[in-house]
Amino acid sequence: MTVTVWWRKPEFSAWVTLIVAFGFFVIIAVVTLQLAWQAYTSAMRTQEGAMLRSHVAVGVLLQEPRSVTSRAIERLPENVDPCPGESDICIPLRSGDRVRTVPAAGYGPVASLVLPDTTHIQLWAQDEGSDLVYHTYQVSRWNNQRQIVSLQQHSGYARYDVAQFQPYQKVEYNVVLPDGVIVWMTPGGSYSVHIYAKNRQNHYEIAVRSGSATVQHASKTVSLASGELVAVDHNSVIADPVDASWQLIRDPDWQDISSEDSGTTTVGGWNEFRRAEAPNMRVDELNGRLSVVQGCSPESPDLCSADEQVRVLRLRRDGSQTRPFAVGVEQDLDADVSEYTSLRLTAWVRVLTQSVPVDGGIAGSECPVMFTLVYKYISPADEQLERNFCLYAYKSTDMLVTDTGRIRYRALPPFEWYRLDVDLREDEYLRLARYLQSVRIEARGNDYMAEITDLALIGRQ
């Protein structure tokens, strides 16, 4: 009689086969469900609806993804115009579109990208113009899990106002800069990115007006809070965050001006000048001169060590002169200042000699210290205008002078240091100016001696 062990019975083999098959089925089902869930949660689609708005008639160019050339944008026919009846020229944007601005477009924001979530990106034309690629705008296909927005900025200045109330749980906004530098921006914040050439190499500035941002290159990451700025050099080295302010004057400490009286022109930020204010002046009358001297800080003028001394610009003319002559320094600023809500001009000034009262001649002709700002309002084609601040010494209130035209007068006691502090955004003429062309500091008149130190022109957004 043959005995069959139980695991060799046909019934057992059938059950094993059935269980193994069911196990494979369960595994396949689980994997399939996981893949399906992953596809459901991670599937992305491109969101349409981005718009390019040009605020100027010329100077904004568009390059489509498959094109090798840019074209000036033109207003679409009325029946398909996205913003009929508006002054802006509007063009729908697609992923990969490249927007460029050129300097001739004017000062301030000349174009804007308005994204589907109302994020607003403004482009300037300062320096060599802006260059921005609208690269990616994707959202979750089946749910509200994720939104990814990526742009590429190649040059120029752009401001990013990222929408705050987003319907997606995770929102990623990033701007890729040359050399692999990436800026990550949190929703609800306002940011600026400036790419400019220095010695033919790219440098970057990233500033945060509100919100927070992260600047990344390779393994280094730097976080920025509201009111902070970070600089990235041509080697993609990210500096530590600093206060978001901009000194618009180069060489405010007079380092490039000779420490002795001379008639030379500087090779640094300043250019020296001398100007006869009357015809047929003799050689001995052309004796206005300037120099840089060492002195104690105006904040502690009585006693200081050699290490504590500061450089002071001195403007001087003597010899009991009877006809006016001017001497001073000037500097090209060439600055688009439209982003600055505060533009503060400060300096310490004192007048040691002033032979003729300020009201002794034509307005502004007798002024021992004159600050002049040359500016334009909106466009390079606008009229070049000047705003003057005259600082003069007085001995009694009877000598006070009222403002005349574009000259504002500031009276100060003779021999004493006076702190000039003017926010140009509170000035009636400069409040709306978008462009500063130059700054000039001079002394005018017969005999005079004046000193200036601790000069600054600080912009804040």
C-alpha positions in Angstrom: 0.0 0.0 0.0 1.4 3.4 -1.1 1.2 6.3 1.3 1.2 9.9 -0.1 2.4 12.6 2.2 0.1 15.6 2.5 2.4 18.2 0.8 2.5 16.0 -2.3 -1.2 15.8 -2.7 -2.7 17.5 -5.8 -5.0 19.5 -3.6 -2.1 21.1 -1.7 -0.3 22.0 -4.8 -3.4 23.7 -6.2 -3.8 25.7 -3.0 -0.2 26.8 -3.0 -0.5 27.9 -6.6 -3.7 29.8 -5.8 -2.1 31.5 -2.8 1.1 32.5 -4.7 -1.0 33.8 -7.6 -3.1 35.8 -5.1 0.0 37.1 -3.5 1.4 38.3 -6.8 -2.0 39.9 -7.5 -2.0 41.7 -4.2 1.6 42.9 -4.8 0.8 44.1 -8.3 -2.4 45.8 -7.1 -0.5 47.6 -4.3 2.2 48.7 -6.6 -0.3 49.8 -9.2 -2.3 51.7 -6.6 0.9 53.4 -5.4 2.0 54.3 -8.9 -1.5 55.6 -9.6 -1.5 57.6 -6.4 1.9 59.0 -7.1 0.8 59.9 -10.6 -2.3 61.5 -9.2 -0.4 63.6 -6.6 2.6 64.5 -8.8 1.1 65.0 -12.2 1.7 68.6 -13.4 0.3 70.6 -16.2 1.3 74.0 -17.7 -1.0 76.8 -16.5 -1.9 79.2 -19.3 -2.9 82.9 -18.8 0.4 84.8 -18.4 0.4 88.2 -20.0 3.2 90.6 -21.1 2.2 94.3 -20.7 4.4 96.9 -22.3 4.0 100.3 -20.7 5.9 102.1 -23.6 5.4 102.3 -27.3 8.9 101.1 -28.2 11.8 99.3 -26.5 10.2 96.0 -25.5 11.1 92.9 -27.5 9.8 89.3 -27.5 11.6 86.2 -28.7 9.5 83.0 -29.0 11.0 79.6 -28.1 11.7 78.4 -31.6 12.9 81.7 -32.9 16.5 83.0 -33.0 15.5 86.7 -33.3 13.6 89.1 -31.2 10.7 91.3 -32.5 9.2 94.5 -31.2 5.8 93.8 -29.8 2.8 95.4 -31.4 -0.7 95.9 -30.4 -3.0 93.0 -31.5 -6.1 93.6 -33.5 -9.0 95.0 -31.5 -11.0 91.7 -31.7 -8.2 89.7 -30.0 -6.5 92.5 -28.0 -6.2 91.2 -24.4 -6.5 94.7 -22.9 -8.6 96.8 -25.4 -8.9 100.5 -24.6 -5.8 100.5 -22.4 -2.5 102.4 -23.0 -0.5 99.2 -22.4 0.3 96.9 -25.3 -0.6 93.3 -24.2 0.6 90.0 -25.5 -0.2 86.5 -24.2 3.0 84.7 -22.9 3.9 81.0 -23.4 6.5 78.9 -21.6 9.9 79.7 -23.1 9.1 83.2 -24.3 12.0 85.6 -23.8 11.4 89.3 -23.0 14.0 92.0 -23.5 14.0 95.7 -22.8 16.4 98.3 -24.3 17.6 101.5 -22.7 15.7 103.7 -25.2 12.5 102.5 -23.6 12.9 105.0 -20.8 13.3 105.1 -17.0 11.4 103.1 -14.4 9.4 99.9 -15.2 8.8 99.7 -18.9 7.2 96.3 -19.1 5.4 93.8 -16.8 4.7 90.1 -16.7 1.4 89.3 -15.0 1.2 85.6 -14.2 -2.0 83.6 -13.7 -1.9 83.9 -9.9 -1.6 87.8 -10.3 2.2 87.7 -9.5 3.6 90.9 -11.0 7.1 91.0 -12.5 8.3 94.4 -13.6 11.2 95.0 -16.0 13.5 98.0 -16.2 15.6 99.2 -19.1 18.5 100.7 -17.0 22.1 99.7 -17.8 21.9 97.5 -20.9 18.3 96.5 -20.5 16.6 93.5 -18.9 16.5 90.0 -20.3 14.0 87.5 -18.8 12.8 84.1 -19.9 9.3 82.9 -18.8 10.4 79.3 -18.3 7.9 77.3 -16.3 4.5 77.8 -14.7 3.0 74.4 -13.7 0.4 73.3 -11.2 -0.9 69.9 -10.0 -3.1 68.3 -12.6 -5.6 66.6 -10.3 -5.3 68.4 -6.9 -4.1 71.5 -5.2 -0.8 70.0 -4.0 1.8 72.0 -5.8 2.6 75.0 -8.0 6.1 75.5 -9.6 7.1 78.8 -11.2 10.6 79.2 -12.6 12.1 82.1 -14.6 15.6 82.8 -16.0 17.0 86.3 -15.7 20.1 86.9 -17.9 20.6 90.7 -17.3 19.2 93.9 -16.1 16.9 94.8 -13.2 13.6 93.1 -12.4 11.2 93.4 -9.5 9.2 90.4 -8.4 5.9 90.9 -6.4 4.8 87.4 -5.7 1.1 86.8 -5.0 0.3 85.9 -1.4 -2.9 84.0 -1.4 -2.1 80.8 -3.4 -4.6 77.9 -3.8 -1.8 75.4 -3.7 -0.3 73.8 -0.6 3.3 74.0 -1.8 4.3 77.0 -4.0 7.8 77.2 -5.4 9.0 80.4 -7.0 12.6 80.6 -8.3 14.7 82.7 -10.6 17.8 81.2 -12.2 20.6 83.6 -12.8 23.8 83.0 -14.9 26.5 80.8 -13.5 24.0 78.6 -11.6 22.9 81.1 -9.0 19.3 80.5 -7.9 16.9 82.8 -6.0 14.0 81.2 -4.1 11.2 83.6 -3.2 8.3 83.1 -0.7 4.8 84.0 -1.7 3.5 87.4 -0.5 6.9 89.0 -0.8 8.5 91.7 -2.9 12.0 91.2 -4.3 14.4 92.7 -6.8 17.2 91.1 -8.8 19.9 93.3 -10.5 22.4 91.8 -12.8 25.1 94.2 -14.0 28.4 94.1 -15.7 31.6 95.1 -13.9 34.9 94.7 -15.6 33.1 92.7 -18.2 31.9 90.2 -15.7 28.4 89.6 -14.2 27.7 90.7 -10.6 24.3 90.3 -8.9 22.3 92.0 -6.2 19.3 90.5 -4.6 17.1 92.6 -2.3 14.0 91.8 -0.2 11.5 94.6 0.4 9.1 92.2 2.2 8.9 88.5 2.7 12.0 86.3 2.7 14.3 84.8 0.1 17.0 82.2 -0.3 20.0 82.6 -2.6 21.8 79.4 -3.5 24.9 78.5 -5.4 26.3 74.9 -5.4 26.3 73.9 -1.7 26.1 77.4 -0.2 22.8 78.9 0.8 22.1 82.4 2.3 18.7 83.5 3.7 17.4 87.0 3.4 14.8 88.7 5.5 12.8 91.9 4.8 15.0 94.9 4.3 18.2 92.9 3.5 20.4 92.7 0.4 23.0 90.2 -0.7 25.7 90.6 -3.3 27.1 87.9 -5.5 30.4 88.5 -7.3 31.6 87.2 -10.6 32.9 84.0 -9.0 29.4 83.3 -7.7 30.6 83.9 -4.1 27.6 85.0 -2.0 28.4 87.7 0.6 26.6 88.0 3.9 23.3 89.9 4.0 23.5 93.7 4.6 21.0 96.5 5.0 19.2 97.1 1.7 20.4 100.6 0.8 22.4 101.9 -2.1 25.1 104.6 -2.0 24.8 106.3 -5.4 28.0 108.4 -5.1 31.3 106.9 -5.9 34.2 108.0 -3.8 32.2 109.9 -1.1 35.4 110.2 1.0 37.4 112.1 -1.6 40.0 109.4 -1.9 40.7 110.1 -5.5 41.2 113.9 -5.1 44.6 115.3 -4.5 45.5 116.3 -0.9 47.1 119.4 -2.2 45.8 122.4 -4.2 46.0 121.5 -7.9 44.4 122.2 -11.2 44.2 118.6 -12.3 41.3 116.4 -13.2 40.8 113.3 -11.2 40.8 109.8 -12.6 38.3 108.4 -10.0 34.7 109.1 -9.4 35.0 112.9 -9.4 36.0 115.5 -12.0 37.4 118.8 -10.9 36.3 122.0 -12.6 37.0 125.7 -12.5 34.8 128.3 -14.2 35.1 132.1 -14.7 31.8 133.8 -13.9 32.8 137.1 -15.5 34.4 138.0 -18.9 38.0 138.9 -19.4 39.3 137.8 -16.0 43.0 138.2 -15.2 45.2 135.2 -14.5 45.5 136.2 -10.8 41.7 136.2 -10.6 41.4 132.6 -11.7 42.6 131.3 -8.4 39.7 129.2 -7.1 41.2 125.9 -5.9 40.2 122.8 -4.1 42.0 120.2 -2.0 41.5 117.5 0.5 42.7 118.0 4.1 42.6 115.9 7.2 40.5 117.0 10.2 38.5 115.9 13.1 35.0 114.5 12.5 32.3 117.2 12.8 30.6 115.1 15.5 33.7 115.4 17.7 35.5 118.5 16.2 37.6 119.6 19.2 39.9 116.7 19.8 40.8 113.6 17.9 43.8 111.3 17.2 45.4 110.9 13.8 43.6 107.6 13.4 40.2 109.3 14.0 40.7 112.1 11.4 38.5 112.2 8.3 39.1 113.5 4.8 37.5 117.0 4.2 37.0 118.6 0.8 38.1 122.3 0.9 36.9 124.9 -1.7 38.8 128.1 -1.4 39.4 131.5 -3.1 41.1 134.5 -1.6 43.0 137.8 -2.5 40.1 140.2 -1.9 38.6 139.4 -5.3 35.9 141.6 -6.8 34.6 139.3 -9.6 33.1 135.9 -9.2 34.7 132.6 -9.9 33.5 129.0 -9.3 35.4 125.8 -8.4 34.1 122.4 -7.6 33.7 118.7 -8.4 31.1 116.8 -10.4 30.3 113.2 -11.0 28.1 111.4 -13.5 25.6 109.2 -11.7 23.6 107.8 -14.7 21.2 106.2 -12.2 17.6 105.1 -12.7 16.2 106.0 -9.2 12.6 105.1 -9.9 12.6 102.3 -7.3 13.7 104.4 -4.4 11.0 105.6 -2.2 13.7 107.4 -0.1 16.6 109.2 -1.7 18.5 111.0 1.0 21.3 113.5 0.4 23.5 114.1 3.5 26.8 115.9 4.2 28.5 117.9 6.9 29.2 121.5 5.7 30.8 124.6 7.2 31.6 128.0 5.8 34.8 129.7 7.0 34.9 132.7 4.6 32.2 134.4 2.6 33.0 137.9 1.4 29.8 138.8 -0.3 26.2 138.1 1.1 24.2 135.5 -0.8 21.7 138.2 -1.8 24.4 140.5 -3.1 23.9 139.5 -6.8 22.0 137.3 -9.2 20.3 134.3 -7.4 22.9 131.6 -6.8 25.9 133.6 -8.0 27.3 134.1 -4.4 27.1 130.7 -2.8 30.0 129.2 -0.8 28.6 125.7 -1.1 26.2 124.7 -3.8 24.9 121.2 -4.4 23.3 120.6 -7.8 21.4 117.6 -8.9 20.8 117.1 -12.7 17.8 115.0 -13.4 15.1 113.9 -15.8 11.6 112.9 -15.1 10.6 109.8 -17.3 12.3 109.5 -20.6 15.8 110.0 -22.0 14.1 112.5 -24.4 12.9 114.7 -21.5 14.4 118.1 -20.7 17.4 118.0 -18.5 16.6 119.9 -15.3 18.6 121.1 -12.2 17.8 121.3 -8.5 20.1 123.4 -6.4 20.8 123.6 -2.6 22.8 126.7 -1.6 24.4 126.7 1.9 25.6 130.0 3.1 26.8 131.7 6.3 24.7 134.3 8.1 25.3 136.6 11.0 21.8 137.8 11.7 18.3 136.9 10.7 18.2 140.0 8.5 20.5 138.1 6.1 18.2 135.1 5.6 17.3 134.4 2.0 14.1 132.9 0.7 14.0 130.1 -1.9 14.2 131.3 -5.5 13.0 129.2 -8.5 14.9 125.9 -8.3 17.3 127.0 -5.6 16.7 126.2 -2.0 18.7 128.1 0.6 20.1 126.8 3.9 21.5 129.3 6.4 24.2 128.2 8.8 26.3 130.0 11.4 29.8 130.8 10.2 32.7 128.5 11.3 30.2 125.9 12.6 29.6 122.5 11.1 26.0 122.0 9.7 24.4 118.7 8.9 22.7 118.8 5.5 20.0 116.2 5.4 17.4 116.3 2.5 15.2 113.4 1.4 14.8 114.2 -2.3 11.6 112.3 -2.4 10.1 115.0 -0.2 11.3 117.8 -2.5 8.7 119.3 -4.8 10.9 119.0 -7.9 12.6 115.7 -7.3 9.7 113.8 -5.9 8.8 112.2 -9.2 12.2 112.2 -10.9 13.1 108.7 -12.3 16.6 109.5 -13.4 19.6 111.3 -11.8 22.2 112.2 -14.4 24.9 113.9 -12.2 25.8 115.6 -9.0 27.9 118.8 -8.7 29.4 120.4 -5.6 30.9 123.9 -6.0 31.7 127.2 -4.4 30.7 130.4 -6.2 31.5 134.1 -5.6 34.4 136.4 -4.8 36.4 135.2 -1.7 35.3 132.0 0.0 36.4 129.0 1.9 34.1 126.1 2.7 34.5 122.5 3.7 32.5 119.3 3.1 32.8 115.8 4.6 30.8 112.6 5.2 28.9 112.9 1.9 26.2 110.4 1.0 23.3 109.9 -1.4 21.5 106.9 -0.1 18.6 105.2 -1.9 16.1 102.9 -0.2 13.3 100.9 -1.9 
